[in-house]
Amino acid sequence: MKVLFVCSAGMSSAIVVNALKKEAEKQGLQVEVKAVSTQEFGEEVKQGWDVAMVAPQVRHRFDQLKQEADAAQVPCELIPPQAYTPLGGPLLYKKVIELAKKS
Amino acid sequence: MDKIVNFLDQHFSGPVARLAEQRHLRAIRDGVISALPFIIIGSFFLIIAFPPVPQDSAIALWAKAHVADILIPYRLTMFIMSLYIAFGIGHNLAKSYNLDTLAGAQIAICAYLLTIMPKVMDGVGFVLPMSNLGGHGLFVAMLSSIFAVEVLRICKQNKFTIKMPDQVPPSLIRSFEALIPIGIVIIIMSLLTVVLGLDLHALVDKAVGPLVSAGDSLPGILIPIFLITFFWSFGIHGVSIVGTIARPLWEVYLAKNAEAVAAGQPIPHVAPETFFQWFVWIGGSGATLGLVLCMLFFAKTQYTKTLGRTVLAPGIFNINEPVIFGMPIVLNPTLIIPFVIVPLVNATIAYFATVLGLVNPTYIMPPWTLPAPIGAYLATGGDWRAIVLVLINITISFVIYLPFFKMYEKKLMEQEKEAAGEGVTA
């Protein structure tokens, strides 16, 4: 599964990305994850991602990001704040799987 | 407490955050950000030109002899940064309207250049005075770029363009489409600058003068800092909102400081973006490196012990979302208090240290992910006293966070005990 993360600069989500990767490994799921900034998101989301996850601290831009994701037909959701920590891997994994199933 | 928080989030931070997403503000923000790599690299040539080594060393003597040449890369990047920014604003605003982004960027550049009167120089011919393309011209660049792209949009929306038959290739159609809006922009801008002889730069300078001096004062520094941590307290990226309004001003200070250094004059401004980055946001917004140290040395719960280890490395590189959401600080009254206070204290100390000449004002922009002592050293053009200031501010941050951290830990310990108790009975 291919998961795209977006946060302000693509830096902080890189840390959360690792948490997700670890959890996915535990669950035996192959994931490809990438973190980008809000500026890069519009272009990147078109490159064939399965789901897009928006970091909680840029939720004020969610409407616009969602629009861009919708245009590329990628399901897109906000990450709950409790999942956006280095220790939030399991919750984050759950959210990603839920979102992927919905689509 | 929850009520207050909800009320503020719904009626204040939420609406303001959305306001910052307004189309033109967003275009300005992304336009300025797009120029930062040029500013970062360009500014480094100032260190090469004025290396932090003894005046009589070989390197210093070499640099002194070649200073004008060394500064050429700086002159053609950071020194004329508003040209890059105008391009970025035009591109981003056109993108938000789904217009041709290249046309948007070009028409923005055109409008901006037409605010400057070329001069004739003996033996050289026509020259463009560069200073109005720099920090000096940033506000003009913002206005003229928006004006130009708006003309482009209005023409396109009202089908006020030259139509071509369908057989004509698309690239040709596009260039014909742009003819009328470009014509309008050129005529209006020439009318202002050439026929009426208006110096838009002097005009805008006067208009924003009070703002420029206000933003450089102690309240002008503390207010944006308070707002940034305030937004973060609700889990919203504070800098990305406050910076939308304040960053142009911060970049003007940086550009003017760099210009002063390059010209060998005293450095005029305290508060470029680099001041906040290196003296205040040590470890990320809220100066949370101190909190990370609290966790490392005093953590008693399993949770904070683990968290402390995982957030140390990102914290050193000024990434602290793991702390803000992991602790969490967001919507956590106990930790929001120091989270708001520490940066205000850090900034006040750094402000007086700078004003009193105890450290150099910042004028170079190192990438924000460097560890703070290194970043501060480079940003001040190699002033070792900046490292001392950073260490003092880290210590202060640690001392202020500690009692609040301990209070919060007590709560966590009770929770862990409860959880453990439940585990036994279950």
Interface residues (C-beta under 8 A of the other chain):
Chain A: C7 S8 M11 S12 S13 I15 V16 T38 Q39 A55 P56 Q57 V58 R59 H60 R61 D63 Q64 P81 Q82 Y84 T85 P86 L87 G88
Chain B: G14 A17 R18 A20 E21 D30 I33 S34 W232 G235 I236 H237 V239 S240 I241 Y303 T306 L307 T310 V311 P314 I319 N320 E321 P322 I324 F325 G326 P328 V330 T369
